[in-house]
């Protein structure tokens, strides 16, 4: 939240590239997936674990769509950011 501060995420006027966004372009989605995995493991719920691939595929589709919008809005700035920071996991 500190990294995004006053940015309206539905209509951003700037790229957020600090905080967790310096490591992953989609830290919130990574967090959600890890929470689902953790809840499934802790509760022993096969259903929660079984839905993880479908949920991940749906989120990935949304991420790709969002990245196209960011590319259109921020052009070269977003291109440089996406080359430097991994979509989900940090780059080495």
PDB file with one MODEL, atoms N, CA, C and O in Angstrom:
MODEL        1
ATOM      1  N   UNK A   1       0.828  -1.191   0.000  1.00  0.00           N
ATOM      2  CA  UNK A   1       0.000   0.000   0.000  1.00  0.00           C
ATOM      3  C   UNK A   1       0.871   1.253   0.000  1.00  0.00           C
ATOM      4  O   UNK A   1       0.533   2.261  -0.621  1.00  0.00           O
ATOM      5  N   UNK A   2       1.986   1.174   0.698  1.00  0.00           N
ATOM      6  CA  UNK A   2       2.872   2.336   0.738  1.00  0.00           C
ATOM      7  C   UNK A   2       3.443   2.629  -0.644  1.00  0.00           C
ATOM      8  O   UNK A   2       3.596   3.791  -1.019  1.00  0.00           O
ATOM      9  N   UNK A   3       3.761   1.569  -1.410  1.00  0.00           N
ATOM     10  CA  UNK A   3       4.333   1.770  -2.748  1.00  0.00           C
ATOM     11  C   UNK A   3       3.327   2.418  -3.685  1.00  0.00           C
ATOM     12  O   UNK A   3       3.698   3.269  -4.494  1.00  0.00           O
ATOM     13  N   UNK A   4       2.065   2.032  -3.591  1.00  0.00           N
ATOM     14  CA  UNK A   4       1.038   2.568  -4.493  1.00  0.00           C
ATOM     15  C   UNK A   4       0.540   3.939  -4.052  1.00  0.00           C
ATOM     16  O   UNK A   4       0.105   4.739  -4.880  1.00  0.00           O
ATOM     17  N   UNK A   5       0.601   4.206  -2.776  1.00  0.00           N
ATOM     18  CA  UNK A   5       0.157   5.472  -2.178  1.00  0.00           C
ATOM     19  C   UNK A   5      -1.138   5.998  -2.770  1.00  0.00           C
ATOM     20  O   UNK A   5      -2.208   5.436  -2.535  1.00  0.00           O
ATOM     21  N   UNK A   6      -1.046   7.071  -3.535  1.00  0.00           N
ATOM     22  CA  UNK A   6      -2.246   7.739  -4.039  1.00  0.00           C
ATOM     23  C   UNK A   6      -2.596   7.343  -5.461  1.00  0.00           C
ATOM     24  O   UNK A   6      -3.439   7.986  -6.086  1.00  0.00           O
ATOM     25  N   UNK A   7      -1.967   6.299  -5.985  1.00  0.00           N
ATOM     26  CA  UNK A   7      -2.246   5.872  -7.352  1.00  0.00           C
ATOM     27  C   UNK A   7      -3.616   5.210  -7.422  1.00  0.00           C
ATOM     28  O   UNK A   7      -3.919   4.306  -6.643  1.00  0.00           O
ATOM     29  N   UNK A   8      -4.431   5.663  -8.353  1.00  0.00           N
ATOM     30  CA  UNK A   8      -5.732   5.032  -8.603  1.00  0.00           C
ATOM     31  C   UNK A   8      -5.465   3.818  -9.481  1.00  0.00           C
ATOM     32  O   UNK A   8      -5.203   3.958 -10.676  1.00  0.00           O
ATOM     33  N   UNK A   9      -5.531   2.625  -8.893  1.00  0.00           N
ATOM     34  CA  UNK A   9      -5.156   1.420  -9.616  1.00  0.00           C
ATOM     35  C   UNK A   9      -6.079   1.110 -10.788  1.00  0.00           C
ATOM     36  O   UNK A   9      -5.685   0.383 -11.700  1.00  0.00           O
ATOM     37  N   UNK A  10      -7.286   1.639 -10.784  1.00  0.00           N
ATOM     38  CA  UNK A  10      -8.190   1.401 -11.916  1.00  0.00           C
ATOM     39  C   UNK A  10      -7.853   2.308 -13.097  1.00  0.00           C
ATOM     40  O   UNK A  10      -8.211   2.004 -14.235  1.00  0.00           O
ATOM     41  N   UNK A  11      -7.175   3.407 -12.835  1.00  0.00           N
ATOM     42  CA  UNK A  11      -6.771   4.335 -13.892  1.00  0.00           C
ATOM     43  C   UNK A  11      -5.451   4.994 -13.485  1.00  0.00           C
ATOM     44  O   UNK A  11      -5.431   6.173 -13.132  1.00  0.00           O
ATOM     45  N   UNK A  12      -4.347   4.238 -13.534  1.00  0.00           N
ATOM     46  CA  UNK A  12      -3.075   4.771 -13.020  1.00  0.00           C
ATOM     47  C   UNK A  12      -2.524   5.896 -13.883  1.00  0.00           C
ATOM     48  O   UNK A  12      -2.656   5.891 -15.107  1.00  0.00           O
ATOM     49  N   UNK A  13      -1.899   6.868 -13.207  1.00  0.00           N
ATOM     50  CA  UNK A  13      -1.255   7.966 -13.922  1.00  0.00           C
ATOM     51  C   UNK A  13       0.262   7.853 -13.858  1.00  0.00           C
ATOM     52  O   UNK A  13       0.986   8.674 -14.420  1.00  0.00           O
ATOM     53  N   UNK A  14       0.732   6.808 -13.155  1.00  0.00           N
ATOM     54  CA  UNK A  14       2.171   6.549 -13.074  1.00  0.00           C
ATOM     55  C   UNK A  14       2.380   5.072 -12.770  1.00  0.00           C
ATOM     56  O   UNK A  14       1.498   4.402 -12.233  1.00  0.00           O
ATOM     57  N   UNK A  15       3.566   4.574 -13.125  1.00  0.00           N
ATOM     58  CA  UNK A  15       3.916   3.195 -12.806  1.00  0.00           C
ATOM     59  C   UNK A  15       4.413   3.130 -11.372  1.00  0.00           C
ATOM     60  O   UNK A  15       5.171   3.995 -10.935  1.00  0.00           O
ATOM     61  N   UNK A  16       3.994   2.123 -10.651  1.00  0.00           N
ATOM     62  CA  UNK A  16       4.519   1.876  -9.315  1.00  0.00           C
ATOM     63  C   UNK A  16       5.620   0.835  -9.478  1.00  0.00           C
ATOM     64  O   UNK A  16       5.351  -0.303  -9.862  1.00  0.00           O
ATOM     65  N   UNK A  17       6.849   1.223  -9.187  1.00  0.00           N
ATOM     66  CA  UNK A  17       7.992   0.336  -9.411  1.00  0.00           C
ATOM     67  C   UNK A  17       8.830   0.150  -8.151  1.00  0.00           C
ATOM     68  O   UNK A  17       9.915  -0.427  -8.213  1.00  0.00           O
ATOM     69  N   UNK A  18       8.348   0.624  -7.025  1.00  0.00           N
ATOM     70  CA  UNK A  18       9.095   0.502  -5.781  1.00  0.00           C
ATOM     71  C   UNK A  18       8.399  -0.494  -4.855  1.00  0.00           C
ATOM     72  O   UNK A  18       7.327  -1.012  -5.166  1.00  0.00           O
ATOM     73  N   UNK A  19       9.029  -0.745  -3.725  1.00  0.00           N
ATOM     74  CA  UNK A  19       8.459  -1.692  -2.772  1.00  0.00           C
ATOM     75  C   UNK A  19       8.409  -3.080  -3.393  1.00  0.00           C
ATOM     76  O   UNK A  19       9.354  -3.481  -4.073  1.00  0.00           O
ATOM     77  N   UNK A  20       7.331  -3.820  -3.175  1.00  0.00           N
ATOM     78  CA  UNK A  20       7.248  -5.167  -3.737  1.00  0.00           C
ATOM     79  C   UNK A  20       7.225  -5.169  -5.265  1.00  0.00           C
ATOM     80  O   UNK A  20       7.558  -6.177  -5.888  1.00  0.00           O
ATOM     81  N   UNK A  21       6.834  -4.044  -5.870  1.00  0.00           N
ATOM     82  CA  UNK A  21       6.790  -3.952  -7.332  1.00  0.00           C
ATOM     83  C   UNK A  21       8.183  -3.845  -7.943  1.00  0.00           C
ATOM     84  O   UNK A  21       8.324  -3.905  -9.164  1.00  0.00           O
ATOM     85  N   UNK A  22       9.209  -3.689  -7.120  1.00  0.00           N
ATOM     86  CA  UNK A  22      10.585  -3.711  -7.613  1.00  0.00           C
ATOM     87  C   UNK A  22      11.060  -5.154  -7.808  1.00  0.00           C
ATOM     88  O   UNK A  22      12.059  -5.389  -8.489  1.00  0.00           O
ATOM     89  N   UNK A  23      10.357  -6.111  -7.219  1.00  0.00           N
ATOM     90  CA  UNK A  23      10.718  -7.526  -7.332  1.00  0.00           C
ATOM     91  C   UNK A  23       9.797  -8.301  -8.261  1.00  0.00           C
ATOM     92  O   UNK A  23      10.227  -9.236  -8.936  1.00  0.00           O
ATOM     93  N   UNK A  24       8.537  -7.911  -8.291  1.00  0.00           N
ATOM     94  CA  UNK A  24       7.523  -8.608  -9.093  1.00  0.00           C
ATOM     95  C   UNK A  24       6.558  -7.573  -9.650  1.00  0.00           C
ATOM     96  O   UNK A  24       6.168  -6.639  -8.950  1.00  0.00           O
ATOM     97  N   UNK A  25       6.175  -7.740 -10.910  1.00  0.00           N
ATOM     98  CA  UNK A  25       5.197  -6.813 -11.482  1.00  0.00           C
ATOM     99  C   UNK A  25       3.803  -7.091 -10.949  1.00  0.00           C
ATOM    100  O   UNK A  25       2.903  -6.265 -11.101  1.00  0.00           O
ATOM    101  N   UNK A  26       3.617  -8.240 -10.328  1.00  0.00           N
ATOM    102  CA  UNK A  26       2.294  -8.633  -9.837  1.00  0.00           C
ATOM    103  C   UNK A  26       2.365  -9.260  -8.446  1.00  0.00           C
ATOM    104  O   UNK A  26       1.925 -10.396  -8.263  1.00  0.00           O
ATOM    105  N   UNK A  27       2.910  -8.543  -7.463  1.00  0.00           N
ATOM    106  CA  UNK A  27       3.073  -9.147  -6.138  1.00  0.00           C
ATOM    107  C   UNK A  27       1.752  -9.509  -5.467  1.00  0.00           C
ATOM    108  O   UNK A  27       1.699 -10.461  -4.689  1.00  0.00           O
ATOM    109  N   UNK A  28       0.708  -8.780  -5.750  1.00  0.00           N
ATOM    110  CA  UNK A  28      -0.588  -9.078  -5.144  1.00  0.00           C
ATOM    111  C   UNK A  28      -1.105 -10.439  -5.612  1.00  0.00           C
ATOM    112  O   UNK A  28      -1.618 -11.218  -4.809  1.00  0.00           O
ATOM    113  N   UNK A  29      -0.973 -10.722  -6.893  1.00  0.00           N
ATOM    114  CA  UNK A  29      -1.440 -12.007  -7.414  1.00  0.00           C
ATOM    115  C   UNK A  29      -0.580 -13.156  -6.897  1.00  0.00           C
ATOM    116  O   UNK A  29      -1.092 -14.238  -6.610  1.00  0.00           O
ATOM    117  N   UNK A  30       0.718 -12.924  -6.780  1.00  0.00           N
ATOM    118  CA  UNK A  30       1.603 -13.944  -6.207  1.00  0.00           C
ATOM    119  C   UNK A  30       1.177 -14.227  -4.770  1.00  0.00           C
ATOM    120  O   UNK A  30       1.113 -15.383  -4.351  1.00  0.00           O
ATOM    121  N   UNK A  31       0.887 -13.177  -4.025  1.00  0.00           N
ATOM    122  CA  UNK A  31       0.433 -13.337  -2.645  1.00  0.00           C
ATOM    123  C   UNK A  31      -0.859 -14.123  -2.552  1.00  0.00           C
ATOM    124  O   UNK A  31      -1.002 -14.988  -1.688  1.00  0.00           O
ATOM    125  N   UNK A  32      -1.800 -13.830  -3.436  1.00  0.00           N
ATOM    126  CA  UNK A  32      -3.072 -14.567  -3.429  1.00  0.00           C
ATOM    127  C   UNK A  32      -2.844 -16.046  -3.699  1.00  0.00           C
ATOM    128  O   UNK A  32      -3.432 -16.899  -3.033  1.00  0.00           O
ATOM    129  N   UNK A  33      -1.996 -16.354  -4.673  1.00  0.00           N
ATOM    130  CA  UNK A  33      -1.729 -17.752  -5.011  1.00  0.00           C
ATOM    131  C   UNK A  33      -1.061 -18.469  -3.839  1.00  0.00           C
ATOM    132  O   UNK A  33      -1.403 -19.611  -3.532  1.00  0.00           O
ATOM    133  N   UNK A  34      -0.119 -17.806  -3.189  1.00  0.00           N
ATOM    134  CA  UNK A  34       0.539 -18.413  -2.031  1.00  0.00           C
ATOM    135  C   UNK A  34      -0.437 -18.614  -0.876  1.00  0.00           C
ATOM    136  O   UNK A  34      -0.366 -19.616  -0.163  1.00  0.00           O
ATOM    137  N   UNK A  35      -1.346 -17.662  -0.695  1.00  0.00           N
ATOM    138  CA  UNK A  35      -2.364 -17.830   0.350  1.00  0.00           C
ATOM    139  C   UNK A  35      -3.263 -19.015   0.049  1.00  0.00           C
ATOM    140  O   UNK A  35      -3.554 -19.809   0.943  1.00  0.00           O
ATOM    141  N   UNK A  36      -3.707 -19.151  -1.189  1.00  0.00           N
ATOM    142  CA  UNK A  36      -4.557 -20.278  -1.554  1.00  0.00           C
ATOM    143  C   UNK A  36      -3.817 -21.593  -1.343  1.00  0.00           C
ATOM    144  O   UNK A  36      -4.382 -22.548  -0.810  1.00  0.00           O
ATOM    145  N   UNK A  37      -2.567 -21.642  -1.757  1.00  0.00           N
ATOM    146  CA  UNK A  37      -1.764 -22.841  -1.560  1.00  0.00           C
ATOM    147  C   UNK A  37      -1.612 -23.149  -0.069  1.00  0.00           C
ATOM    148  O   UNK A  37      -1.791 -24.291   0.355  1.00  0.00           O
ATOM    149  N   UNK A  38      -1.284 -22.139   0.713  1.00  0.00           N
ATOM    150  CA  UNK A  38      -1.112 -22.321   2.156  1.00  0.00           C
ATOM    151  C   UNK A  38      -2.380 -22.769   2.843  1.00  0.00           C
ATOM    152  O   UNK A  38      -2.348 -23.668   3.684  1.00  0.00           O
ATOM    153  N   UNK A  39      -3.497 -22.154   2.497  1.00  0.00           N
ATOM    154  CA  UNK A  39      -4.779 -22.543   3.097  1.00  0.00           C
ATOM    155  C   UNK A  39      -5.111 -23.974   2.729  1.00  0.00           C
ATOM    156  O   UNK A  39      -5.565 -24.748   3.572  1.00  0.00           O
ATOM    157  N   UNK A  40      -4.888 -24.327   1.481  1.00  0.00           N
ATOM    158  CA  UNK A  40      -5.158 -25.695   1.055  1.00  0.00           C
ATOM    159  C   UNK A  40      -4.309 -26.706   1.804  1.00  0.00           C
ATOM    160  O   UNK A  40      -4.796 -27.763   2.204  1.00  0.00           O
ATOM    161  N   UNK A  41      -3.029 -26.377   1.995  1.00  0.00           N
ATOM    162  CA  UNK A  41      -2.133 -27.288   2.704  1.00  0.00           C
ATOM    163  C   UNK A  41      -2.455 -27.366   4.195  1.00  0.00           C
ATOM    164  O   UNK A  41      -2.489 -28.455   4.768  1.00  0.00           O
ATOM    165  N   UNK A  42      -2.688 -26.230   4.814  1.00  0.00           N
ATOM    166  CA  UNK A  42      -2.959 -26.195   6.256  1.00  0.00           C
ATOM    167  C   UNK A  42      -4.262 -26.905   6.603  1.00  0.00           C
ATOM    168  O   UNK A  42      -4.342 -27.631   7.594  1.00  0.00           O
ATOM    169  N   UNK A  43      -5.281 -26.686   5.773  1.00  0.00           N
ATOM    170  CA  UNK A  43      -6.584 -27.304   6.055  1.00  0.00           C
ATOM    171  C   UNK A  43      -6.699 -28.707   5.480  1.00  0.00           C
ATOM    172  O   UNK A  43      -7.644 -29.433   5.788  1.00  0.00           O
ATOM    173  N   UNK A  44      -5.747 -29.086   4.652  1.00  0.00           N
ATOM    174  CA  UNK A  44      -5.824 -30.396   4.009  1.00  0.00           C
ATOM    175  C   UNK A  44      -6.961 -30.494   3.012  1.00  0.00           C
ATOM    176  O   UNK A  44      -7.492 -31.577   2.767  1.00  0.00           O
ATOM    177  N   UNK A  45      -7.331 -29.361   2.438  1.00  0.00           N
ATOM    178  CA  UNK A  45      -8.452 -29.318   1.505  1.00  0.00           C
ATOM    179  C   UNK A  45      -7.991 -29.595   0.073  1.00  0.00           C
ATOM    180  O   UNK A  45      -7.334 -28.767  -0.558  1.00  0.00           O
ATOM    181  N   UNK A  46      -8.341 -30.745  -0.405  1.00  0.00           N
ATOM    182  CA  UNK A  46      -8.025 -31.093  -1.784  1.00  0.00           C
ATOM    183  C   UNK A  46      -8.716 -30.181  -2.777  1.00  0.00           C
ATOM    184  O   UNK A  46      -8.168 -29.893  -3.841  1.00  0.00           O
ATOM    185  N   UNK A  47      -9.913 -29.724  -2.442  1.00  0.00           N
ATOM    186  CA  UNK A  47     -10.650 -28.836  -3.344  1.00  0.00           C
ATOM    187  C   UNK A  47      -9.939 -27.500  -3.517  1.00  0.00           C
ATOM    188  O   UNK A  47      -9.849 -26.974  -4.626  1.00  0.00           O
ATOM    189  N   UNK A  48      -9.441 -26.963  -2.424  1.00  0.00           N
ATOM    190  CA  UNK A  48      -8.730 -25.683  -2.517  1.00  0.00           C
ATOM    191  C   UNK A  48      -7.482 -25.852  -3.375  1.00  0.00           C
ATOM    192  O   UNK A  48      -7.191 -25.005  -4.220  1.00  0.00           O
ATOM    193  N   UNK A  49      -6.749 -26.932  -3.167  1.00  0.00           N
ATOM    194  CA  UNK A  49      -5.545 -27.181  -3.955  1.00  0.00           C
ATOM    195  C   UNK A  49      -5.869 -27.498  -5.412  1.00  0.00           C
ATOM    196  O   UNK A  49      -5.151 -27.077  -6.319  1.00  0.00           O
ATOM    197  N   UNK A  50      -6.953 -28.240  -5.631  1.00  0.00           N
ATOM    198  CA  UNK A  50      -7.324 -28.625  -6.996  1.00  0.00           C
ATOM    199  C   UNK A  50      -7.736 -27.430  -7.842  1.00  0.00           C
ATOM    200  O   UNK A  50      -7.575 -27.452  -9.062  1.00  0.00           O
ATOM    201  N   UNK A  51      -8.267 -26.389  -7.210  1.00  0.00           N
ATOM    202  CA  UNK A  51      -8.706 -25.214  -7.979  1.00  0.00           C
ATOM    203  C   UNK A  51      -7.565 -24.243  -8.270  1.00  0.00           C
ATOM    204  O   UNK A  51      -7.725 -23.316  -9.064  1.00  0.00           O
ATOM    205  N   UNK A  52      -6.415 -24.452  -7.630  1.00  0.00           N
ATOM    206  CA  UNK A  52      -5.294 -23.523  -7.814  1.00  0.00           C
ATOM    207  C   UNK A  52      -4.866 -23.361  -9.276  1.00  0.00           C
ATOM    208  O   UNK A  52      -4.652 -22.225  -9.701  1.00  0.00           O
ATOM    209  N   UNK A  53      -4.730 -24.424 -10.066  1.00  0.00           N
ATOM    210  CA  UNK A  53      -4.349 -24.224 -11.475  1.00  0.00           C
ATOM    211  C   UNK A  53      -5.378 -23.405 -12.271  1.00  0.00           C
ATOM    212  O   UNK A  53      -5.000 -22.555 -13.077  1.00  0.00           O
ATOM    213  N   UNK A  54      -6.654 -23.655 -12.052  1.00  0.00           N
ATOM    214  CA  UNK A  54      -7.682 -22.906 -12.785  1.00  0.00           C
ATOM    215  C   UNK A  54      -7.687 -21.438 -12.373  1.00  0.00           C
ATOM    216  O   UNK A  54      -7.798 -20.546 -13.213  1.00  0.00           O
ATOM    217  N   UNK A  55      -7.565 -21.201 -11.078  1.00  0.00           N
ATOM    218  CA  UNK A  55      -7.511 -19.817 -10.595  1.00  0.00           C
ATOM    219  C   UNK A  55      -6.265 -19.133 -11.149  1.00  0.00           C
ATOM    220  O   UNK A  55      -6.328 -17.983 -11.584  1.00  0.00           O
ATOM    221  N   UNK A  56      -5.139 -19.832 -11.136  1.00  0.00           N
ATOM    222  CA  UNK A  56      -3.898 -19.274 -11.675  1.00  0.00           C
ATOM    223  C   UNK A  56      -4.009 -18.944 -13.151  1.00  0.00           C
ATOM    224  O   UNK A  56      -3.517 -17.906 -13.596  1.00  0.00           O
ATOM    225  N   UNK A  57      -4.651 -19.816 -13.913  1.00  0.00           N
ATOM    226  CA  UNK A  57      -4.826 -19.568 -15.353  1.00  0.00           C
ATOM    227  C   UNK A  57      -5.701 -18.337 -15.591  1.00  0.00           C
ATOM    228  O   UNK A  57      -5.419 -17.524 -16.471  1.00  0.00           O
ATOM    229  N   UNK A  58      -6.756 -18.211 -14.805  1.00  0.00           N
ATOM    230  CA  UNK A  58      -7.632 -17.041 -14.942  1.00  0.00           C
ATOM    231  C   UNK A  58      -6.910 -15.758 -14.582  1.00  0.00           C
ATOM    232  O   UNK A  58      -7.041 -14.753 -15.280  1.00  0.00           O
ATOM    233  N   UNK A  59      -6.151 -15.784 -13.501  1.00  0.00           N
ATOM    234  CA  UNK A  59      -5.389 -14.598 -13.106  1.00  0.00           C
ATOM    235  C   UNK A  59      -4.340 -14.244 -14.159  1.00  0.00           C
ATOM    236  O   UNK A  59      -4.130 -13.071 -14.466  1.00  0.00           O
ATOM    237  N   UNK A  60      -3.687 -15.265 -14.706  1.00  0.00           N
ATOM    238  CA  UNK A  60      -2.672 -15.012 -15.737  1.00  0.00           C
ATOM    239  C   UNK A  60      -3.299 -14.329 -16.958  1.00  0.00           C
ATOM    240  O   UNK A  60      -2.716 -13.406 -17.527  1.00  0.00           O
ATOM    241  N   UNK A  61      -4.470 -14.781 -17.347  1.00  0.00           N
ATOM    242  CA  UNK A  61      -5.165 -14.152 -18.473  1.00  0.00           C
ATOM    243  C   UNK A  61      -5.415 -12.667 -18.182  1.00  0.00           C
ATOM    244  O   UNK A  61      -5.220 -11.815 -19.049  1.00  0.00           O
ATOM    245  N   UNK A  62      -5.848 -12.370 -16.955  1.00  0.00           N
ATOM    246  CA  UNK A  62      -6.095 -10.979 -16.582  1.00  0.00           C
ATOM    247  C   UNK A  62      -4.799 -10.170 -16.544  1.00  0.00           C
ATOM    248  O   UNK A  62      -4.779  -9.005 -16.942  1.00  0.00           O
ATOM    249  N   UNK A  63      -3.724 -10.784 -16.069  1.00  0.00           N
ATOM    250  CA  UNK A  63      -2.425 -10.101 -16.004  1.00  0.00           C
ATOM    251  C   UNK A  63      -1.955  -9.727 -17.404  1.00  0.00           C
ATOM    252  O   UNK A  63      -1.504  -8.603 -17.627  1.00  0.00           O
ATOM    253  N   UNK A  64      -2.056 -10.653 -18.341  1.00  0.00           N
ATOM    254  CA  UNK A  64      -1.618 -10.372 -19.720  1.00  0.00           C
ATOM    255  C   UNK A  64      -2.442  -9.227 -20.309  1.00  0.00           C
ATOM    256  O   UNK A  64      -1.895  -8.352 -20.981  1.00  0.00           O
ATOM    257  N   UNK A  65      -3.734  -9.228 -20.064  1.00  0.00           N
ATOM    258  CA  UNK A  65      -4.606  -8.149 -20.548  1.00  0.00           C
ATOM    259  C   UNK A  65      -4.210  -6.812 -19.912  1.00  0.00           C
ATOM    260  O   UNK A  65      -4.144  -5.790 -20.595  1.00  0.00           O
ATOM    261  N   UNK A  66      -3.950  -6.826 -18.610  1.00  0.00           N
ATOM    262  CA  UNK A  66      -3.548  -5.614 -17.909  1.00  0.00           C
ATOM    263  C   UNK A  66      -2.194  -5.109 -18.418  1.00  0.00           C
ATOM    264  O   UNK A  66      -1.991  -3.902 -18.548  1.00  0.00           O
ATOM    265  N   UNK A  67      -1.282  -6.018 -18.702  1.00  0.00           N
ATOM    266  CA  UNK A  67       0.031  -5.613 -19.217  1.00  0.00           C
ATOM    267  C   UNK A  67      -0.083  -4.933 -20.574  1.00  0.00           C
ATOM    268  O   UNK A  67       0.661  -3.995 -20.861  1.00  0.00           O
ATOM    269  N   UNK A  68      -1.003  -5.393 -21.407  1.00  0.00           N
ATOM    270  CA  UNK A  68      -1.212  -4.717 -22.704  1.00  0.00           C
ATOM    271  C   UNK A  68      -1.680  -3.285 -22.487  1.00  0.00           C
ATOM    272  O   UNK A  68      -1.224  -2.372 -23.174  1.00  0.00           O
ATOM    273  N   UNK A  69      -2.591  -3.083 -21.534  1.00  0.00           N
ATOM    274  CA  UNK A  69      -3.064  -1.723 -21.243  1.00  0.00           C
ATOM    275  C   UNK A  69      -1.935  -0.845 -20.705  1.00  0.00           C
ATOM    276  O   UNK A  69      -1.819   0.324 -21.074  1.00  0.00           O
ATOM    277  N   UNK A  70      -1.104  -1.419 -19.829  1.00  0.00           N
ATOM    278  CA  UNK A  70       0.022  -0.649 -19.289  1.00  0.00           C
ATOM    279  C   UNK A  70       1.022  -0.308 -20.386  1.00  0.00           C
ATOM    280  O   UNK A  70       1.572   0.793 -20.400  1.00  0.00           O
ATOM    281  N   UNK A  71       1.261  -1.232 -21.297  1.00  0.00           N
ATOM    282  CA  UNK A  71       2.168  -0.971 -22.419  1.00  0.00           C
ATOM    283  C   UNK A  71       1.625   0.174 -23.280  1.00  0.00           C
ATOM    284  O   UNK A  71       2.378   1.047 -23.712  1.00  0.00           O
ATOM    285  N   UNK A  72       0.332   0.160 -23.520  1.00  0.00           N
ATOM    286  CA  UNK A  72      -0.284   1.230 -24.312  1.00  0.00           C
ATOM    287  C   UNK A  72      -0.208   2.566 -23.581  1.00  0.00           C
ATOM    288  O   UNK A  72       0.033   3.599 -24.205  1.00  0.00           O
ATOM    289  N   UNK A  73      -0.411   2.555 -22.271  1.00  0.00           N
ATOM    290  CA  UNK A  73      -0.429   3.792 -21.491  1.00  0.00           C
ATOM    291  C   UNK A  73       0.952   4.362 -21.233  1.00  0.00           C
ATOM    292  O   UNK A  73       1.135   5.579 -21.272  1.00  0.00           O
ATOM    293  N   UNK A  74       1.937   3.495 -20.967  1.00  0.00           N
ATOM    294  CA  UNK A  74       3.239   3.973 -20.509  1.00  0.00           C
ATOM    295  C   UNK A  74       4.387   3.687 -21.472  1.00  0.00           C
ATOM    296  O   UNK A  74       5.516   4.113 -21.229  1.00  0.00           O
ATOM    297  N   UNK A  75       4.114   2.976 -22.554  1.00  0.00           N
ATOM    298  CA  UNK A  75       5.085   2.767 -23.625  1.00  0.00           C
ATOM    299  C   UNK A  75       6.453   2.288 -23.178  1.00  0.00           C
ATOM    300  O   UNK A  75       6.584   1.254 -22.523  1.00  0.00           O
ATOM    301  N   UNK A  76       7.485   3.066 -23.548  1.00  0.00           N
ATOM    302  CA  UNK A  76       8.874   2.686 -23.277  1.00  0.00           C
ATOM    303  C   UNK A  76       9.159   2.530 -21.790  1.00  0.00           C
ATOM    304  O   UNK A  76       9.955   1.677 -21.398  1.00  0.00           O
ATOM    305  N   UNK A  77       8.518   3.342 -20.961  1.00  0.00           N
ATOM    306  CA  UNK A  77       8.739   3.241 -19.512  1.00  0.00           C
ATOM    307  C   UNK A  77       8.309   1.860 -19.012  1.00  0.00           C
ATOM    308  O   UNK A  77       9.014   1.236 -18.218  1.00  0.00           O
ATOM    309  N   UNK A  78       7.155   1.388 -19.477  1.00  0.00           N
ATOM    310  CA  UNK A  78       6.697   0.064 -19.063  1.00  0.00           C
ATOM    311  C   UNK A  78       7.570  -1.030 -19.676  1.00  0.00           C
ATOM    312  O   UNK A  78       7.840  -2.042 -19.030  1.00  0.00           O
ATOM    313  N   UNK A  79       8.006  -0.835 -20.895  1.00  0.00           N
ATOM    314  CA  UNK A  79       8.888  -1.809 -21.557  1.00  0.00           C
ATOM    315  C   UNK A  79      10.166  -2.006 -20.762  1.00  0.00           C
ATOM    316  O   UNK A  79      10.587  -3.138 -20.527  1.00  0.00           O
ATOM    317  N   UNK A  80      10.784  -0.911 -20.348  1.00  0.00           N
ATOM    318  CA  UNK A  80      12.014  -1.003 -19.551  1.00  0.00           C
ATOM    319  C   UNK A  80      11.743  -1.689 -18.205  1.00  0.00           C
ATOM    320  O   UNK A  80      12.535  -2.514 -17.750  1.00  0.00           O
ATOM    321  N   UNK A  81      10.634  -1.343 -17.587  1.00  0.00           N
ATOM    322  CA  UNK A  81      10.256  -1.948 -16.308  1.00  0.00           C
ATOM    323  C   UNK A  81      10.045  -3.455 -16.466  1.00  0.00           C
ATOM    324  O   UNK A  81      10.527  -4.238 -15.647  1.00  0.00           O
ATOM    325  N   UNK A  82       9.330  -3.862 -17.511  1.00  0.00           N
ATOM    326  CA  UNK A  82       9.046  -5.287 -17.692  1.00  0.00           C
ATOM    327  C   UNK A  82      10.303  -6.080 -18.062  1.00  0.00           C
ATOM    328  O   UNK A  82      10.373  -7.280 -17.796  1.00  0.00           O
ATOM    329  N   UNK A  83      11.279  -5.434 -18.662  1.00  0.00           N
ATOM    330  CA  UNK A  83      12.555  -6.105 -18.946  1.00  0.00           C
ATOM    331  C   UNK A  83      13.378  -6.296 -17.676  1.00  0.00           C
ATOM    332  O   UNK A  83      14.161  -7.240 -17.573  1.00  0.00           O
ATOM    333  N   UNK A  84      13.199  -5.410 -16.724  1.00  0.00           N
ATOM    334  CA  UNK A  84      13.985  -5.416 -15.497  1.00  0.00           C
ATOM    335  C   UNK A  84      13.346  -6.275 -14.390  1.00  0.00           C
ATOM    336  O   UNK A  84      14.054  -6.874 -13.581  1.00  0.00           O
ATOM    337  N   UNK A  85      12.014  -6.330 -14.362  1.00  0.00           N
ATOM    338  CA  UNK A  85      11.294  -6.975 -13.256  1.00  0.00           C
ATOM    339  C   UNK A  85      10.441  -8.109 -13.814  1.00  0.00           C
ATOM    340  O   UNK A  85       9.715  -7.923 -14.791  1.00  0.00           O
ATOM    341  N   UNK A  86      10.528  -9.272 -13.199  1.00  0.00           N
ATOM    342  CA  UNK A  86       9.768 -10.433 -13.649  1.00  0.00           C
ATOM    343  C   UNK A  86       8.269 -10.277 -13.451  1.00  0.00           C
ATOM    344  O   UNK A  86       7.817  -9.552 -12.564  1.00  0.00           O
ATOM    345  N   UNK A  87       7.515 -10.961 -14.280  1.00  0.00           N
ATOM    346  CA  UNK A  87       6.058 -10.896 -14.202  1.00  0.00           C
ATOM    347  C   UNK A  87       5.559 -11.360 -12.830  1.00  0.00           C
ATOM    348  O   UNK A  87       4.722 -10.699 -12.214  1.00  0.00           O
ATOM    349  N   UNK A  88       6.068 -12.481 -12.363  1.00  0.00           N
ATOM    350  CA  UNK A  88       5.623 -13.026 -11.084  1.00  0.00           C
ATOM    351  C   UNK A  88       6.774 -13.155 -10.082  1.00  0.00           C
ATOM    352  O   UNK A  88       6.635 -12.778  -8.918  1.00  0.00           O
ATOM    353  N   UNK A  89       7.897 -13.684 -10.534  1.00  0.00           N
ATOM    354  CA  UNK A  89       9.036 -13.925  -9.653  1.00  0.00           C
ATOM    355  C   UNK A  89      10.179 -12.987 -10.005  1.00  0.00           C
ATOM    356  O   UNK A  89      10.302 -12.555 -11.151  1.00  0.00           O
ATOM    357  N   UNK A  90      11.016 -12.672  -9.021  1.00  0.00           N
ATOM    358  CA  UNK A  90      12.155 -11.788  -9.302  1.00  0.00           C
ATOM    359  C   UNK A  90      13.088 -12.387 -10.338  1.00  0.00           C
ATOM    360  O   UNK A  90      13.256 -13.604 -10.416  1.00  0.00           O
ATOM    361  N   UNK A  91      13.686 -11.520 -11.127  1.00  0.00           N
ATOM    362  CA  UNK A  91      14.703 -11.962 -12.088  1.00  0.00           C
ATOM    363  C   UNK A  91      16.033 -11.979 -11.387  1.00  0.00           C
ATOM    364  O   UNK A  91      16.249 -11.221 -10.441  1.00  0.00           O
ATOM    365  N   UNK A  92      16.920 -12.823 -11.828  1.00  0.00           N
ATOM    366  CA  UNK A  92      18.260 -12.897 -11.214  1.00  0.00           C
ATOM    367  C   UNK A  92      19.166 -11.834 -11.758  1.00  0.00           C
ATOM    368  O   UNK A  92      20.326 -11.747 -11.357  1.00  0.00           O
TER     369      UNK A  92
ENDMDL
END
